[in-house]
Amino acid sequence: MNPPNLDSPLENLLALTADLRSPEGCPWDKEQTHLSVIPHLLEETYEVVDTIEQGDDNHLKEELGDLLFQITFHSQLAKERGVFSFQDVANDVFQKLVYRHPHVYGDTDGIHSGDQVLSQWDKLKQKEKEKTGKVDTDKSILAGIPKALPAIQRSEKIQSKVTKQGFDWPTVSGVFEKFQEEIKELDTELQTKGSLSSKKLPYDERIEDELGDLFFLLVNLSRKLSVDPETCLRRANEKFETRFRIVEDLVSQTGKTLKDHSLEELDLFWDQAKLQLKEKSIIPSPTDLITKENKGSVNQGPNQD
């Protein structure tokens, strides 16, 4: 079988996707279903996000191509079942976007900000449902939020929905005060379950509930501070990983392993990693770090200040 050689790259991609699913195609691709390739769809989506955050345009082009293939693959599966094709997908989203942008392709009066666009968007979505005769048995304003969303993203969606109905603290201080209250409630539960000096406490449903309340409030606080919670946590992960890799390098220069050093010694490396990233200066040798006299108190563990 020769690869497709049609008039456009998109036509070639669609034909290739069909080839992969054909009787003479790829054994693995022929075995797949919409459900079986969900993990690949999610992985490719996150890889696109990762390259955008890295600012790597060449890699972004590659990852967008991988994500586009996921769309063509799902469209091919649907075409084989006789329900829709890639052209149907493209036409539907085209028509929808034209309809939902009357301020671009129609009357522009009264739409001058992003918030106004979002408000209009929600109203137009509702009109679409009424026009197509779609009747939601679930009348809640929370209806339609996908269960499969990552927990932080779904939490943000829920809170955004209820905020539009006025169910929210009017100020940042209200959320912050509630957060302090929930911290105390968690502390109370912890005190009744065991000593906080324990290395690890066993699972307890009440503690899980209180901790969940804190996570939910952190998402709300993020919204109030105009910070995307998912991006915020990813940056924290990246910051920790960058510092820890420096710690690993410093430890390797001592000829020992991480476990060969005490927590106090590792904490000195951690502080030096923070300093190195902050000042980009020449750092002392790892041996000097752990043998020099400690002139101040040592933290109990690394932090991400």
KANORJO-V999705 format. One record per backbone hydrogen bond with DSSP energy under -1.0 kcal/mol. NH is the residue of the N-H (numbers start at 1). CO is the residue of the C=O. E is the energy in kcal/mol with one decimal. If there is no record, write none. Layout:
BEGIN
nh;co;e
NH;CO;E
NH;CO;E
END
This chain:
BEGIN
nh;co;e
12;8;-2.2
13;9;-2.3
14;10;-2.5
15;11;-2.3
16;12;-2.6
17;13;-2.4
18;14;-1.9
19;15;-2.2
20;16;-2.5
21;17;-1.2
22;19;-1.0
25;22;-2.3
26;20;-1.0
30;26;-2.3
37;33;-1.4
38;35;-1.3
41;37;-2.1
42;38;-2.5
43;39;-2.3
44;40;-2.6
45;41;-1.8
46;42;-2.3
47;43;-2.0
48;44;-1.8
49;45;-2.0
50;46;-2.4
51;47;-2.1
52;48;-2.1
53;49;-2.2
54;50;-1.5
56;51;-1.7
60;56;-2.3
61;57;-2.2
62;58;-1.5
63;59;-2.7
64;60;-2.8
65;61;-1.6
66;62;-1.9
67;63;-2.2
68;64;-2.5
69;65;-2.1
70;66;-1.4
71;67;-1.5
72;68;-2.4
73;69;-2.6
74;70;-2.2
75;71;-2.2
76;72;-2.2
77;73;-2.3
78;74;-2.1
79;75;-2.3
80;76;-2.3
81;77;-1.1
82;79;-1.1
83;78;-2.2
89;85;-1.9
90;86;-2.7
91;87;-2.6
92;88;-2.6
93;89;-2.1
94;90;-1.9
95;91;-2.7
96;92;-2.4
97;93;-2.3
98;94;-2.1
99;95;-2.2
100;96;-2.3
101;98;-1.0
104;101;-1.7
105;101;-2.7
106;102;-1.1
111;108;-1.4
117;113;-1.8
118;114;-2.2
119;115;-2.2
120;116;-2.4
121;117;-2.5
122;118;-2.1
123;119;-1.7
124;120;-2.5
125;121;-2.3
126;122;-1.8
127;123;-2.0
128;124;-2.2
129;125;-1.8
130;126;-2.0
131;127;-2.6
132;128;-2.3
134;129;-1.8
143;140;-1.6
145;142;-1.3
149;146;-1.0
154;150;-2.8
155;151;-2.4
156;152;-2.1
157;153;-2.1
158;154;-2.6
159;155;-2.3
160;156;-2.4
161;157;-2.1
162;158;-2.1
163;159;-2.1
164;160;-1.4
166;163;-2.1
167;162;-2.2
168;166;-1.5
176;172;-2.3
177;173;-2.8
178;174;-1.8
179;175;-2.2
180;176;-2.0
181;177;-1.9
182;178;-2.4
183;179;-2.1
184;180;-1.8
185;181;-1.9
186;182;-2.3
187;183;-2.4
188;184;-2.3
189;185;-1.9
190;186;-2.5
191;187;-2.4
192;188;-1.3
194;190;-1.5
198;195;-1.6
208;204;-2.2
209;205;-2.2
210;206;-2.4
211;207;-2.6
212;208;-2.4
213;209;-2.0
214;210;-1.5
215;211;-2.2
216;212;-2.5
217;213;-2.2
218;214;-2.4
219;215;-1.9
220;216;-1.8
221;217;-3.1
222;218;-2.3
223;219;-2.1
224;220;-2.2
225;221;-1.6
226;223;-1.7
227;222;-3.0
232;228;-2.6
233;229;-2.4
234;230;-2.3
235;231;-2.4
236;232;-1.9
237;233;-2.5
238;234;-2.5
239;235;-2.7
240;236;-2.5
241;237;-2.7
242;238;-2.6
243;239;-2.2
244;240;-2.9
245;241;-2.3
246;242;-1.3
247;243;-2.1
248;244;-2.5
249;245;-2.0
250;246;-2.6
251;247;-2.7
252;248;-2.3
253;249;-1.3
254;251;-1.5
255;252;-1.2
256;251;-1.0
261;258;-1.4
266;262;-2.5
267;263;-2.2
268;264;-1.3
269;265;-1.7
270;266;-2.3
271;267;-2.4
272;268;-1.9
273;269;-2.4
274;270;-2.2
275;271;-2.1
276;272;-2.9
277;273;-2.2
278;274;-2.0
279;275;-3.0
280;276;-2.1
289;285;-1.7
290;286;-1.5
291;287;-1.3
292;288;-1.9
END
